[in-house]
Amino acid sequence: MAIMLIFNSCEKKNSVFTMKAVKLNFYEKEHFPEQDIFIKVVNSDSVVLVCTEKYNSLYTLPVTFGISPGLKVQLYKEKPLSVQLWGDSSGCMASCPIHMDEYTILFPIDMEIGDEQVNLSVIGTWAK
């Protein structure tokens, strides 16, 4: 069983990850005005790959921002992507890079990224 799990995690290096949603678990609301917030996924060349729908910052957290169609990336082969929290009046409020060398992905689970100011979960599935 353990060998199977290790084999499956090694297979992920050649697999495509389809990002289906980003969940905003927490951010320091008190440092920003009321505004509509949204998520951008940006590559290492600062090209915006995804921009989600907006959500009013007065509403409750967590909130899940859907990505449709799903963003297909080879997270282990490509340069790191950044998941950014934006506000329509504040601009970029936080940026969280996805460093795949910090993860061992065995199943299609949430990958939590962030720091003490913002916490996000990237949700998706793996395919060969």
DSSP file (Angstrom, degrees, kcal/mol; ACC not computed):
  #  RESIDUE AA STRUCTURE BP1 BP2  ACC     N-H-->O    O-->H-N    N-H-->O    O-->H-N    TCO  KAPPA ALPHA  PHI   PSI    X-CA   Y-CA   Z-CA
    1    1 A M     >        0   0    0      0, 0.0     4,-2.0     0, 0.0     5,-0.1   0.000 360.0 360.0 360.0 -46.7    0.0    0.0    0.0
    2    2 A A  H  >  +     0   0    0      1,-0.2     4,-2.2     2,-0.2     5,-0.2   0.883 360.0  52.4 -63.4 -38.3    2.8    2.5    0.9
    3    3 A I  H  > S+     0   0    0      1,-0.2     4,-2.6     2,-0.2    -1,-0.2   0.897 107.4  52.6 -64.1 -39.3    4.7    1.6   -2.3
    4    4 A M  H  > S+     0   0    0      2,-0.2     4,-2.5     1,-0.2    -2,-0.2   0.903 109.3  48.9 -62.6 -42.3    1.5    2.4   -4.3
    5    5 A L  H  X S+     0   0    0     -4,-2.0     4,-2.0     2,-0.2    -2,-0.2   0.906 112.2  47.8 -65.3 -42.0    1.1    5.8   -2.6
    6    6 A I  H  X S+     0   0    0     -4,-2.2     4,-1.9     2,-0.2    -2,-0.2   0.913 112.1  50.1 -64.8 -42.6    4.8    6.7   -3.3
    7    7 A F  H  X S+     0   0    0     -4,-2.6     4,-1.9     1,-0.2    -2,-0.2   0.914 110.4  50.2 -61.0 -44.1    4.4    5.5   -6.9
    8    8 A N  H  X S+     0   0    0     -4,-2.5     4,-0.8     1,-0.2    -1,-0.2   0.875 109.3  50.9 -63.7 -37.8    1.3    7.6   -7.4
    9    9 A S  H  < S+     0   0    0     -4,-2.0     3,-0.5     1,-0.2     4,-0.3   0.869 109.3  50.9 -69.6 -34.6    3.0   10.7   -5.9
   10   10 A C  H >< S+     0   0    0     -4,-1.9     3,-1.2     1,-0.2     4,-0.3   0.853 103.5  59.7 -68.2 -34.6    5.9   10.3   -8.3
   11   11 A E  H >< S+     0   0    0     -4,-1.9     3,-1.4     1,-0.2    -1,-0.2   0.762  89.3  73.2 -63.6 -25.2    3.5   10.0  -11.3
   12   12 A K  G >< S+     0   0    0     -4,-0.8     3,-1.6    -3,-0.5    64,-0.3   0.758  78.4  75.1 -63.5 -25.3    2.2   13.5  -10.5
   13   13 A K  G <  S+     0   0    0     -3,-1.2    -1,-0.3    -4,-0.3    -2,-0.2   0.785 104.9  36.1 -60.9 -26.7    5.4   15.1  -11.8
   14   14 A N  G <  S+     0   0    0     -3,-1.4    -1,-0.3    -4,-0.3    -2,-0.2   0.311 103.2 100.8-103.9   6.2    4.2   14.3  -15.4
   15   15 A S  S <  S-     0   0    0     -3,-1.6     2,-0.5    -4,-0.2    61,-0.3  -0.517  71.0-120.4 -95.9 159.8    0.5   14.9  -14.8
   16   16 A V  E     -A  127   0A   0    111,-3.0   111,-2.2    -2,-0.2     2,-0.5  -0.842  20.2-147.5 -97.9 131.6   -1.7   17.9  -15.5
   17   17 A F  E     -AB 126  73A   0     56,-3.6    56,-2.6    -2,-0.5     2,-0.8  -0.879   5.5-153.1 -98.5 127.0   -3.4   19.6  -12.6
   18   18 A T  E     -AB 125  72A   0    107,-3.1   107,-1.6    -2,-0.5     2,-0.6  -0.889   9.5-149.0-101.8 108.5   -6.8   21.1  -13.4
   19   19 A M  E     +AB 124  71A   0     52,-3.1    52,-2.0    -2,-0.8   105,-0.3  -0.671  24.3 169.5 -78.8 119.1   -7.4   24.0  -11.0
   20   20 A K  E     -     0   0A   0    103,-2.7    47,-2.9    -2,-0.6     2,-0.3   0.669  58.4  -4.8-105.9 -22.7  -11.2   24.1  -10.4
   21   21 A A  E     -AB 123  66A   0    102,-1.9   102,-2.9    45,-0.3     2,-0.4  -0.987  49.5-141.0-164.4 160.1  -11.5   26.6   -7.6
   22   22 A V  E     -AB 122  65A   0     43,-2.2    43,-3.2    -2,-0.3     2,-0.6  -0.996  19.4-153.2-129.0 126.3   -9.7   28.8   -5.1
   23   23 A K  E     -AB 121  64A   0     98,-3.0    98,-2.3    -2,-0.4     2,-0.8  -0.884   5.2-148.8-103.2 124.5  -11.1   29.1   -1.5
   24   24 A L  E     +AB 120  63A   0     39,-2.9    39,-1.7    -2,-0.6    96,-0.2  -0.826  22.6 171.4 -89.7 109.9  -10.3   32.2    0.4
   25   25 A N  E     -     0   0A   0     94,-2.3     2,-0.3    -2,-0.8    -1,-0.2   0.836  61.0  -9.3 -87.0 -37.1  -10.2   31.0    4.0
   26   26 A F  E     +A  119   0A   0     93,-1.5    93,-2.7    35,-0.0    -1,-0.3  -0.982  53.6 165.9-161.7 143.1   -8.9   34.2    5.7
   27   27 A Y  E     -A  118   0A   0     -2,-0.3     2,-1.9    91,-0.2    91,-0.2  -0.949  51.1 -94.6-153.4 160.2   -7.4   37.6    5.0
   28   28 A E    >   +     0   0    0     89,-1.5     3,-1.5    -2,-0.3     4,-0.1  -0.524  45.0 175.1 -78.9  84.4   -6.9   40.6    7.3
   29   29 A K  G >   +     0   0    0     -2,-1.9     3,-2.3     1,-0.3    -1,-0.2   0.819  68.6  70.7 -58.6 -34.8  -10.1   42.5    6.4
   30   30 A E  G 3  S+     0   0    0      1,-0.3    -1,-0.3    -3,-0.2    -2,-0.1   0.664  92.6  58.2 -64.3 -15.1   -9.5   45.2    8.9
   31   31 A H  G <  S+     0   0    0     -3,-1.5    -1,-0.3     2,-0.1    -2,-0.2   0.419 105.1  57.0 -91.4   1.3   -6.6   46.6    6.8
   32   32 A F  S <  S-     0   0    0     -3,-2.3     3,-0.1    -4,-0.1     2,-0.0  -0.943  81.9-113.9-134.2 151.6   -8.8   47.2    3.7
   33   33 A P        -     0   0    0      0, 0.0     2,-0.2     0, 0.0    56,-0.1  -0.275  51.3 -78.0 -74.4 167.9  -12.0   49.1    2.9
   34   34 A E  S    S+     0   0    0     22,-0.1     2,-0.3    55,-0.0    22,-0.1  -0.505  76.6 133.8 -63.2 132.8  -15.3   47.5    1.9
   35   35 A Q        -     0   0    0     -2,-0.2    22,-2.9    20,-0.1     2,-0.4  -0.973  61.2 -80.4-167.4 170.5  -14.9   46.4   -1.7
   36   36 A D  E     -D   56   0B   0     -2,-0.3    52,-2.6    20,-0.2     2,-0.3  -0.756  47.8-159.8 -84.1 133.6  -15.5   43.7   -4.1
   37   37 A I  E     +DE  55  87B   0     18,-3.4    18,-2.1    -2,-0.4     2,-0.3  -0.798  15.0 168.3-113.8 157.0  -12.7   41.1   -4.0
   38   38 A F  E     - E   0  86B   0     48,-2.3    48,-3.1    -2,-0.3     2,-0.4  -0.960  28.8-110.7-158.3 170.7  -11.6   38.5   -6.5
   39   39 A I  E     - E   0  85B   0     14,-0.4    13,-2.6    -2,-0.3     2,-0.4  -0.886  20.7-169.4-113.9 138.7   -8.8   36.0   -7.3
   40   40 A K  E     -FE  51  84B   0     44,-2.2    44,-3.4    -2,-0.4     2,-0.5  -0.980  11.1-152.3-120.9 140.8   -6.2   36.2  -10.1
   41   41 A V  E     -FE  50  83B   0      9,-2.0     8,-3.3    -2,-0.4     9,-1.4  -0.975  23.3-174.7-109.7 124.5   -3.9   33.3  -11.0
   42   42 A V  E     -FE  48  82B   0     40,-2.8    40,-2.8    -2,-0.5     6,-0.2  -0.930  16.9-136.1-125.6 140.1   -0.7   34.7  -12.5
   43   43 A N    >   -     0   0    0      4,-2.2     3,-1.9    -2,-0.4    38,-0.1  -0.269  41.9 -89.7 -86.0-178.8    2.3   32.9  -14.1
   44   44 A S  T 3  S+     0   0    0      1,-0.3    37,-0.1    35,-0.2    -1,-0.1   0.658 127.4  58.1 -69.1 -14.8    5.9   33.8  -13.5
   45   45 A D  T 3  S-     0   0    0      2,-0.1    -1,-0.3     0, 0.0     3,-0.1   0.231 119.6-109.4 -94.9  12.7    5.8   36.3  -16.4
   46   46 A S    <   +     0   0    0     -3,-1.9     2,-0.5     1,-0.3    -2,-0.1   0.698  68.8 149.3  65.8  23.2    2.9   38.2  -14.7
   47   47 A V        -     0   0    0      1,-0.0    -4,-2.2     2,-0.0     2,-0.6  -0.767  49.8-125.4 -85.8 127.9    0.4   37.0  -17.3
   48   48 A V  E     +F   42   0B   0     -2,-0.5    -6,-0.2    -6,-0.2     3,-0.1  -0.637  31.7 175.2 -76.4 118.6   -3.0   36.6  -15.8
   49   49 A L  E     +     0   0B   0     -8,-3.3     2,-0.3    -2,-0.6    -7,-0.2   0.760  67.9  14.5 -92.5 -31.1   -4.3   33.1  -16.5
   50   50 A V  E     -F   41   0B   0     -9,-1.4    -9,-2.0    21,-0.0     2,-0.4  -0.998  53.6-174.5-147.1 140.7   -7.5   33.3  -14.5
   51   51 A C  E     -F   40   0B   0     -2,-0.3   -11,-0.2   -11,-0.2     2,-0.0  -0.966  23.2-150.2-135.3 121.1   -9.6   36.1  -13.1
   52   52 A T        -     0   0    0    -13,-2.6    15,-0.1    -2,-0.4    13,-0.0  -0.175  26.9 -81.4 -85.7 176.3  -12.6   35.0  -11.0
   53   53 A E        -     0   0    0     13,-0.4   -14,-0.4     1,-0.1     2,-0.2  -0.265  54.8-100.6 -66.1 163.7  -16.0   36.6  -10.3
   54   54 A K        -     0   0    0    -16,-0.1     2,-0.3   -18,-0.0   -16,-0.2  -0.565  31.4-166.5 -92.1 157.0  -16.2   39.3   -7.6
   55   55 A Y  E     -D   37   0B   0    -18,-2.1   -18,-3.4    -2,-0.2     2,-0.2  -0.994  28.5-111.2-142.9 131.5  -17.4   38.8   -4.0
   56   56 A N  E >   -D   36   0B   0     -2,-0.3     3,-1.6   -20,-0.2   -20,-0.2  -0.450  19.3-137.7 -69.4 133.0  -18.3   41.6   -1.6
   57   57 A S  T 3  S+     0   0    0    -22,-2.9    -1,-0.1     1,-0.3   -21,-0.1   0.636  98.8  67.4 -67.6 -14.3  -15.8   41.8    1.3
   58   58 A L  T 3  S+     0   0    0    -23,-0.2    -1,-0.3     2,-0.0   -22,-0.1   0.713  84.6  91.3 -76.8 -19.8  -18.6   42.4    3.8
   59   59 A Y  S <  S-     0   0    0     -3,-1.6     4,-0.1     1,-0.1     2,-0.0  -0.210  88.5 -86.1 -72.7 168.0  -19.9   38.8    3.2
   60   60 A T        -     0   0    0      2,-0.1    -1,-0.1     1,-0.0    -2,-0.0  -0.295  49.8 -95.9 -77.7 157.7  -18.7   35.9    5.3
   61   61 A L  S    S+     0   0    0    -36,-0.1     2,-0.1     2,-0.1   -36,-0.1  -0.848  86.8  58.0-112.8 154.0  -15.6   33.8    4.8
   62   62 A P        +     0   0    0      0, 0.0     2,-0.4     0, 0.0   -37,-0.2   0.514  66.5 174.8 -77.2 159.9  -14.6   31.2    3.7
   63   63 A V  E     -B   24   0A   0    -39,-1.7   -39,-2.9    -2,-0.1     2,-0.6  -0.995  22.6-141.7-132.3 139.9  -15.7   31.8    0.1
   64   64 A T  E     -B   23   0A   0     -2,-0.4     2,-0.7   -41,-0.2   -41,-0.2  -0.904   8.7-156.6-106.2 123.3  -15.0   29.5   -2.9
   65   65 A F  E     -B   22   0A   0    -43,-3.2   -43,-2.2    -2,-0.6     2,-0.1  -0.879  18.2-138.8 -97.6 115.9  -14.2   31.2   -6.2
   66   66 A G  E     -B   21   0A   0     -2,-0.7     2,-0.5   -45,-0.2   -13,-0.4  -0.429   6.0-150.4 -74.6 148.6  -15.0   28.9   -9.1
   67   67 A I  E     -     0   0A   0    -47,-2.9     4,-0.1    -2,-0.1   -15,-0.1  -0.964  19.7-151.3-120.2 112.1  -12.7   28.6  -12.1
   68   68 A S  E    S+     0   0A   0     -2,-0.5     2,-0.2     1,-0.2   -48,-0.1  -0.984  80.9  24.1-138.1 124.5  -14.5   27.7  -15.3
   69   69 A P  E    S-     0   0A   0      0, 0.0    -1,-0.2     0, 0.0   -50,-0.1   0.624 110.2-108.5 -71.4 162.5  -13.3   26.2  -17.4
   70   70 A G  E     -     0   0A   0     -2,-0.2     2,-0.6     1,-0.1   -50,-0.2  -0.239  27.3-116.9 -59.1 144.6  -10.7   24.7  -15.2
   71   71 A L  E     -B   19   0A   0    -52,-2.0   -52,-3.1    -4,-0.1     2,-0.6  -0.766  26.9-151.7 -86.2 117.9   -7.1   25.9  -15.6
   72   72 A K  E     +B   18   0A   0     -2,-0.6     2,-0.3   -54,-0.2   -54,-0.2  -0.822  28.1 155.4 -96.6 121.5   -4.8   23.1  -16.8
   73   73 A V  E     -B   17   0A   0    -56,-2.6   -56,-3.6    -2,-0.6     2,-1.0  -0.976  47.8-128.9-141.7 153.3   -1.2   23.4  -15.7
   74   74 A Q    >>  -     0   0    0     -2,-0.3     4,-2.7   -58,-0.2     3,-0.8  -0.801  30.9-175.3 -99.8  88.4    1.8   21.1  -15.1
   75   75 A L  T 34 S+     0   0    0     -2,-1.0    25,-0.3     1,-0.3    -1,-0.2   0.781  77.4  50.0 -61.4 -31.1    2.6   22.4  -11.6
   76   76 A Y  T 34 S+     0   0    0    -61,-0.3    -1,-0.3   -64,-0.3   -63,-0.1   0.780 118.6  37.1 -79.1 -25.3    5.7   20.4  -11.2
   77   77 A K  T <4 S+     0   0    0     -3,-0.8    -2,-0.2     2,-0.1    -1,-0.1   0.797 104.7  73.5 -96.3 -32.7    7.3   21.3  -14.6
   78   78 A E  S  < S-     0   0    0     -4,-2.7     3,-0.1     1,-0.1    -5,-0.0  -0.372  92.2 -93.1 -83.7 160.8    6.2   25.0  -14.9
   79   79 A K        -     0   0    0      1,-0.2   -35,-0.2    -2,-0.1    -1,-0.1  -0.325  67.0 -71.1 -63.6 156.2    7.7   27.9  -13.1
   80   80 A P        -     0   0    0      0, 0.0     2,-0.2     0, 0.0    -1,-0.2  -0.163  46.6-143.5 -56.9 139.9    5.7   28.8   -9.9
   81   81 A L  E     - G   0  98B   0     17,-0.5    17,-3.0   -38,-0.1     2,-0.4  -0.652  10.7-139.6 -92.1 157.8    2.2   30.3  -10.3
   82   82 A S  E     -EG  42  97B   0    -40,-2.8   -40,-2.8    15,-0.3     2,-0.6  -0.975   2.0-151.2-119.9 137.1    0.9   32.9   -7.9
   83   83 A V  E     -EG  41  96B   0     13,-2.8    13,-2.6    -2,-0.4     2,-0.4  -0.937  24.6-165.1-103.6 122.3   -2.6   33.1   -6.6
   84   84 A Q  E     -EG  40  95B   0    -44,-3.4   -44,-2.2    -2,-0.6     2,-0.5  -0.877  18.9-143.3-117.7 140.8   -3.5   36.7   -5.8
   85   85 A L  E     -EG  39  94B   0      9,-2.4     8,-3.1    -2,-0.4     9,-1.4  -0.894  28.0-173.9 -97.8 125.2   -6.2   38.3   -3.8
   86   86 A W  E     -EG  38  92B   0    -48,-3.1   -48,-2.3    -2,-0.5     2,-0.4  -0.889  16.1-157.2-121.3 150.5   -7.4   41.6   -5.4
   87   87 A G  E  >  -EG  37  91B   0      4,-2.3     4,-2.2    -2,-0.3   -50,-0.2  -0.964  25.1-128.4-121.3 144.3   -9.8   44.3   -4.4
   88   88 A D  T  4 S+     0   0    0    -52,-2.6   -51,-0.1    -2,-0.4     4,-0.1   0.734 111.1  26.4 -67.5 -19.5  -11.5   46.6   -6.9
   89   89 A S  T  4 S+     0   0    0    -53,-0.2    -1,-0.2     2,-0.1   -52,-0.1   0.665 126.6  44.6-110.1 -23.5  -10.4   49.6   -4.9
   90   90 A S  T  4 S-     0   0    0      1,-0.3     2,-0.2   -57,-0.1    -2,-0.2   0.648  89.6-150.7 -93.7 -16.6   -7.2   48.3   -3.2
   91   91 A G  E  <  +G   87   0B   0     -4,-2.2    -4,-2.3     2,-0.0     2,-0.5  -0.563  66.4  10.2  78.0-147.4   -5.6   46.5   -6.1
   92   92 A C  E     +G   86   0B   0     -6,-0.2    -6,-0.2    -2,-0.2     3,-0.1  -0.542  63.3 174.3 -71.9 118.4   -3.4   43.5   -5.2
   93   93 A M  E     -     0   0B   0     -8,-3.1     2,-0.3    -2,-0.5    -7,-0.2   0.716  64.7  -3.7 -97.8 -26.7   -4.0   42.8   -1.6
   94   94 A A  E     -G   85   0B   0     -9,-1.4    -9,-2.4   -67,-0.0     2,-0.4  -0.965  54.3-156.3-164.7 149.6   -1.9   39.5   -1.3
   95   95 A S  E     -G   84   0B   0     -2,-0.3   -11,-0.2   -11,-0.2    19,-0.1  -0.993   9.0-173.1-135.4 126.9    0.1   37.2   -3.5
   96   96 A C  E     -G   83   0B   0    -13,-2.6   -13,-2.8    -2,-0.4     2,-0.1  -0.945  14.0-147.5-124.3 109.5    0.8   33.5   -2.7
   97   97 A P  E     -G   82   0B   0      0, 0.0     2,-0.8     0, 0.0   -15,-0.3  -0.442  12.9-131.6 -73.4 149.8    3.1   31.5   -4.9
   98   98 A I  E     -G   81   0B   0    -17,-3.0     2,-0.9    -2,-0.1   -17,-0.5  -0.891  22.8-173.0-100.8 104.7    2.5   27.8   -5.3
   99   99 A H    >   -     0   0    0     -2,-0.8     3,-2.0     1,-0.2     4,-0.2  -0.845   5.5-168.2 -99.6 100.1    5.9   26.1   -4.7
  100  100 A M  G >  S+     0   0    0     -2,-0.9     3,-1.8   -25,-0.3    -1,-0.2   0.726  79.6  72.5 -65.7 -21.5    5.2   22.4   -5.7
  101  101 A D  G 3  S+     0   0    0      1,-0.3    -1,-0.3    -3,-0.1   -25,-0.0   0.652  92.9  58.7 -67.2 -11.3    8.5   21.3   -4.2
  102  102 A E  G <  S+     0   0    0     -3,-2.0     2,-0.3     2,-0.0    -1,-0.3   0.473 101.8  68.1 -91.1  -3.4    6.9   21.9   -0.8
  103  103 A Y    <   -     0   0    0     -3,-1.8     2,-0.5    -4,-0.2     8,-0.0  -0.878  56.2-161.7-120.6 147.6    4.0   19.5   -1.5
  104  104 A T        -     0   0    0     -2,-0.3     2,-0.7     0, 0.0   -94,-0.1  -0.938  24.0-160.0-119.9 104.5    3.7   15.7   -1.9
  105  105 A I        +     0   0    0     -2,-0.5   -93,-0.2   -96,-0.2    -2,-0.0  -0.766  27.1 157.5 -93.2 117.3    0.3   15.3   -3.7
  106  106 A L        +     0   0    0     -2,-0.7    -1,-0.2     1,-0.2   -96,-0.0   0.701  67.6  16.1-106.6 -29.0   -1.2   11.9   -3.3
  107  107 A F  S    S-     0   0    0    -98,-0.0     2,-1.8    18,-0.0    -1,-0.2  -0.882  95.2 -82.8-139.0 165.7   -4.9   12.6   -3.9
  108  108 A P  S    S+     0   0    0      0, 0.0     2,-0.2     0, 0.0    17,-0.1  -0.557  76.8 143.8 -74.7  88.1   -6.9   15.5   -5.4
  109  109 A I        -     0   0    0     -2,-1.8    15,-0.3     1,-0.0     2,-0.3  -0.653  57.0 -79.8-120.1 173.5   -7.0   17.5   -2.3
  110  110 A D        -     0   0    0     -2,-0.2     2,-0.6    13,-0.1    13,-0.2  -0.580  36.0-148.6 -72.7 135.6   -6.9   21.2   -1.3
  111  111 A M  E     -C  122   0A   0     11,-2.2    11,-2.6    -2,-0.3     2,-0.4  -0.943  14.9-146.5-104.8 114.4   -3.4   22.7   -1.3
  112  112 A E  E     +C  121   0A   0     -2,-0.6     2,-0.3     9,-0.2     9,-0.2  -0.665  23.6 171.7 -85.4 134.1   -3.2   25.4    1.3
  113  113 A I  E     +C  120   0A   0      7,-2.8     7,-3.0    -2,-0.4     2,-0.3  -0.937  25.8  69.6-134.1 157.7   -1.0   28.4    0.6
  114  114 A G  E     -C  119   0A   0     -2,-0.3     5,-0.2     5,-0.2     2,-0.2  -0.885  54.8-113.3 136.3-165.7   -0.6   31.7    2.3
  115  115 A D        -     0   0    0      3,-2.5     3,-0.1    -2,-0.3    -2,-0.0  -0.636  57.8 -56.3-148.6-156.3    0.9   33.3    5.4
  116  116 A E  S    S+     0   0    0      1,-0.2     3,-0.1    -2,-0.2   -89,-0.0   0.643 132.0  48.6 -74.1 -12.3   -0.4   35.1    8.5
  117  117 A Q  S    S+     0   0    0      1,-0.3   -89,-1.5   -90,-0.1     2,-0.3   0.731 122.8  13.1 -97.1 -26.3   -2.1   37.8    6.4
  118  118 A V  E     -A   27   0A   0    -91,-0.2    -3,-2.5    -3,-0.1     2,-0.4  -0.994  56.5-164.0-151.9 144.0   -4.0   35.5    3.9
  119  119 A N  E     +AC  26 114A   0    -93,-2.7   -94,-2.3    -2,-0.3   -93,-1.5  -0.987  16.6 173.8-134.2 124.3   -4.9   31.8    3.7
  120  120 A L  E     -AC  24 113A   0     -7,-3.0    -7,-2.8    -2,-0.4     2,-0.4  -0.898  20.0-148.9-126.4 153.5   -6.1   30.2    0.4
  121  121 A S  E     -AC  23 112A   0    -98,-2.3   -98,-3.0    -2,-0.3     2,-0.5  -0.995  10.0-148.9-122.9 128.1   -6.8   26.7   -0.7
  122  122 A V  E     -AC  22 111A   0    -11,-2.6   -11,-2.2    -2,-0.4     2,-0.4  -0.853  18.8-163.5 -94.8 126.7   -6.3   25.7   -4.3
  123  123 A I  E     +A   21   0A   0   -102,-2.9  -103,-2.7    -2,-0.5  -102,-1.9  -0.927  29.4 105.4-118.4 131.9   -8.8   23.0   -5.3
  124  124 A G  E     -A   19   0A   0     -2,-0.4     2,-0.3   -15,-0.3  -105,-0.2  -0.956  51.1 -98.3-175.1-166.8   -8.5   20.7   -8.3
  125  125 A T  E     -A   18   0A   0   -107,-1.6  -107,-3.1    -2,-0.3     2,-0.3  -0.918  24.1-122.5-135.8 160.2   -7.8   17.3   -9.7
  126  126 A W  E     +A   17   0A   0     -2,-0.3     2,-0.3  -109,-0.2  -109,-0.2  -0.789  27.5 175.4-102.7 146.1   -4.9   15.5  -11.4
  127  127 A A  E      A   16   0A   0   -111,-2.2  -111,-3.0    -2,-0.3    -2,-0.0  -0.981 360.0 360.0-144.2 155.3   -4.9   13.8  -14.8
  128  128 A K              0   0    0     -2,-0.3  -111,-0.1  -113,-0.2    -1,-0.0   0.461 360.0 360.0 -88.6 360.0   -2.3   12.1  -16.9
